[in-house]
């Protein structure tokens, strides 16, 4: 079992950057595919990016490709999401999630953090 705790959210202005972190505990971090999702008010949760256990492979949604970068430091049991060129439509609660090998869709991610709020002002 994996426990996940996100941090780094806050209020930013349009065009600024922000880095989210997700610290994992309870199991071998590198065994898990990790991902970031977000959920805006009144909308369904949206997949943003995923990274394989050793970090060799990444996948991004079209909505954030080129602006957001997912990375991980297995020595620190930490997942990151570097967000740049922020837009008001990036306002949402951001969640990290852990899944088994090859996990790609929401239902395949078993473990979830509590979320961190990101608000982008125009």
C-alpha positions as CSV (number, residue, x, y, z in Angstrom):
1,X,0.0,0.0,0.0
2,X,1.1,3.5,-0.8
3,X,0.4,6.8,1.0
4,X,0.7,9.9,-1.1
5,X,0.9,13.5,0.0
6,X,0.8,16.4,-2.4
7,X,2.2,19.9,-1.8
8,X,3.1,23.0,-3.7
9,X,-0.2,24.3,-4.7
10,X,-1.3,27.9,-4.3
11,X,-2.3,31.1,-6.1
12,X,-0.4,32.2,-9.1
13,X,-0.8,34.7,-11.9
14,X,-1.3,33.9,-15.5
15,X,2.0,33.1,-17.2
16,X,3.8,32.1,-14.0
17,X,5.2,28.7,-13.1
18,X,4.6,26.4,-10.2
19,X,6.0,23.0,-9.1
20,X,3.9,20.4,-7.3
21,X,5.4,17.6,-5.3
22,X,4.0,14.3,-4.2
23,X,5.8,12.3,-1.5
24,X,5.1,8.6,-1.3
25,X,5.5,6.2,1.6
26,X,4.7,2.7,2.5
27,X,6.0,0.8,-0.4
28,X,8.8,0.7,-3.0
29,X,8.2,3.9,-4.9
30,X,9.9,2.7,-8.1
31,X,7.5,-0.2,-8.4
32,X,4.7,2.2,-9.4
33,X,3.7,4.1,-12.4
34,X,2.9,7.6,-11.2
35,X,0.5,10.1,-12.6
36,X,-1.0,13.6,-12.1
37,X,-4.7,14.3,-12.5
38,X,-6.7,17.4,-11.8
39,X,-10.3,18.2,-11.2
40,X,-11.8,21.6,-11.8
41,X,-15.1,22.7,-10.1
42,X,-18.0,21.0,-11.9
43,X,-15.8,18.9,-14.1
44,X,-14.7,15.4,-14.2
45,X,-11.2,14.4,-13.1
46,X,-8.7,14.8,-16.0
47,X,-5.5,12.9,-16.7
48,X,-2.5,15.1,-17.1
49,X,0.7,13.1,-17.2
50,X,2.2,9.8,-16.2
51,X,5.7,8.5,-15.7
52,X,7.0,4.9,-15.6
53,X,8.7,3.4,-12.5
54,X,12.2,4.3,-13.4
55,X,11.2,7.5,-15.2
56,X,12.2,6.3,-18.7
57,X,8.8,6.9,-20.2
58,X,6.3,9.7,-19.9
59,X,2.9,10.4,-21.3
60,X,1.0,13.7,-21.5
61,X,-2.4,14.9,-22.3
62,X,-2.7,17.3,-25.1
63,X,-4.0,20.0,-22.8
64,X,-0.7,20.3,-20.9
65,X,1.9,18.9,-23.4
66,X,4.7,21.4,-23.8
67,X,3.7,23.3,-20.7
68,X,3.9,20.7,-17.9
69,X,6.7,18.3,-17.1
70,X,6.3,15.2,-14.9
71,X,9.4,13.8,-13.2
72,X,10.3,11.7,-10.3
73,X,13.2,11.2,-7.9
74,X,13.1,7.6,-6.7
75,X,15.8,8.2,-4.1
76,X,13.5,10.8,-2.5
77,X,10.2,8.9,-3.1
78,X,8.9,12.0,-4.7
79,X,6.9,12.8,-7.9
80,X,7.0,16.3,-9.4
81,X,4.8,18.3,-11.8
82,X,6.5,21.4,-13.1
83,X,3.9,23.7,-14.5
84,X,4.7,26.7,-16.7
85,X,2.8,29.3,-18.7
86,X,-0.1,28.9,-16.3
87,X,-3.6,29.8,-17.5
88,X,-6.8,30.5,-15.6
89,X,-8.2,27.2,-17.0
90,X,-5.4,25.4,-15.1
91,X,-7.3,26.2,-11.9
92,X,-8.2,22.9,-10.2
93,X,-7.4,20.5,-7.4
94,X,-4.3,18.5,-8.5
95,X,-3.9,14.9,-7.5
96,X,-1.1,12.4,-7.7
97,X,-1.8,8.8,-8.1
98,X,0.1,5.5,-8.1
99,X,-0.7,2.4,-10.2
100,X,0.9,-0.8,-11.3
101,X,3.1,-1.4,-14.3
102,X,1.7,0.2,-17.4
103,X,-1.2,2.0,-15.7
104,X,-2.6,4.6,-18.0
105,X,-6.2,5.2,-17.3
106,X,-7.8,6.5,-14.1
107,X,-9.2,3.2,-13.0
108,X,-5.8,1.6,-13.1
109,X,-4.4,3.9,-10.5
110,X,-5.1,2.4,-7.1
111,X,-3.7,5.0,-4.7
112,X,-4.5,8.7,-4.5
113,X,-3.3,11.7,-2.6
114,X,-5.6,14.2,-1.0
115,X,-5.0,16.8,-3.6
116,X,-3.6,20.3,-3.6
117,X,-5.4,23.4,-4.9
118,X,-3.9,25.4,-7.7
119,X,-5.6,28.7,-8.6
120,X,-4.4,30.8,-11.5
121,X,-5.6,34.4,-11.6
122,X,-6.1,36.3,-14.8
